[in-house]
Amino acid sequence: MTHDLQANKQHAIEFYQMAYLGNPVDAVKKYVGAQYIQHNPAVGDGKQEFIDYFTEMARDYPDKSIEFVRAIAEGDLVALHSHQTWPDNDQYITMDFFRFDDQGKIVEHWDSIQQIPNVSKNSNTMY
């Protein structure tokens, strides 16, 4: 199967943004396939566990924001590089990887999260 790389990138961004900003139920309905495999150890496996995690996060941290810096797609995978700002100006760089099924739905997720330090030994940004 040939994946629509542009559509998959856009759908990964829309899915993440929708869930992150407080609407995980609709994000799952619109963008997730028959299964959802989660590799983040802080989130349970499956669709309902994803919904529960993002519902709680939206309730507890309503003022967080996210900026998508770049999206890269290859085969059935999409990688998102984002900048998150949380309360008290805590800032994080995240890298999320999504696997898409043959119907263009998200079925698997991995991520890596790193807080932006106050001091860096170089002048390069983390994105």
C-alpha positions in Angstrom: 0.0 0.0 0.0 1.2 3.5 -0.8 0.5 5.9 2.0 -0.6 9.5 1.4 2.3 11.1 3.3 1.0 14.7 3.2 -2.4 13.5 4.5 -0.8 11.4 7.2 1.3 14.3 8.4 -1.7 16.6 8.5 -3.8 14.0 10.3 -1.1 13.3 12.9 -0.9 17.1 13.7 -4.7 17.4 13.8 -5.0 14.3 16.0 -2.4 15.5 18.5 -3.6 19.0 18.6 -7.3 18.0 19.1 -6.4 15.6 21.9 -3.8 17.9 23.5 -6.2 20.9 23.6 -9.0 18.9 25.3 -11.0 16.9 22.8 -9.5 13.4 22.9 -12.8 11.6 22.3 -13.3 13.3 18.9 -9.6 12.9 18.1 -9.8 9.1 18.6 -13.1 8.8 16.6 -11.8 10.8 13.7 -8.1 9.6 13.4 -7.6 6.3 15.2 -8.0 2.8 13.6 -9.3 -0.4 15.1 -6.5 -0.6 17.6 -4.3 1.9 19.4 -0.9 0.6 20.7 0.7 3.0 23.1 4.5 2.9 24.0 4.6 5.8 26.4 4.9 4.1 29.8 2.8 6.9 31.5 -0.2 6.2 29.3 -2.2 2.9 29.3 -2.5 0.9 26.1 -5.6 1.3 24.0 -8.1 4.0 22.9 -9.9 4.5 26.2 -6.7 4.8 28.2 -5.5 7.5 25.7 -8.8 9.4 26.1 -8.6 9.1 29.9 -5.1 10.4 30.0 -5.7 13.5 27.7 -9.0 14.3 29.5 -7.2 14.4 32.8 -4.4 16.5 31.3 -6.8 19.0 29.8 -8.6 19.3 33.2 -5.5 19.7 35.2 -3.5 21.9 32.8 -6.0 23.9 30.7 -3.5 26.7 29.9 -0.9 24.6 28.1 0.0 25.2 24.5 1.7 23.4 21.6 3.5 24.5 18.5 4.3 22.0 15.7 7.8 22.7 14.5 8.1 20.0 11.8 6.4 16.9 10.5 8.3 14.1 8.6 6.6 11.2 6.9 8.0 8.0 5.5 6.1 4.8 4.6 3.5 4.3 7.3 5.2 6.5 9.9 4.9 10.2 10.8 7.3 12.0 13.2 6.2 15.3 14.8 8.7 17.7 16.5 6.8 20.1 18.8 7.3 22.7 21.4 5.1 22.6 24.4 4.6 25.3 27.0 3.0 24.4 30.3 2.0 26.4 33.4 4.8 28.4 35.1 6.4 28.6 31.6 7.8 25.0 31.8 8.8 24.3 28.2 9.4 20.9 26.5 10.5 19.6 23.2 8.6 16.5 22.1 9.1 14.0 19.4 6.1 11.8 18.6 6.0 9.0 16.1 2.7 7.6 14.8 2.2 4.5 12.7 -0.7 4.5 10.2 -2.7 1.6 9.0 -3.7 1.0 5.3 -6.8 3.1 5.8 -4.8 6.1 6.9 -5.7 5.7 10.6 -3.3 6.0 13.5 -2.7 2.6 15.2 0.5 3.1 17.2 2.4 5.8 19.1 5.9 6.4 20.5 7.3 9.6 22.0 10.3 11.2 23.6 9.9 14.3 25.8 12.7 16.6 27.1 12.4 19.7 29.2 14.2 22.8 27.7 17.0 23.6 30.2 17.6 27.1 31.4 21.3 26.8 30.5 22.8 25.3 27.4 26.5 24.7 26.4 25.7 25.9 22.9 23.5 28.6 21.3 21.4 26.2 19.2 17.8 25.7 19.8 16.3 22.3 20.5 14.3 22.5 17.3 
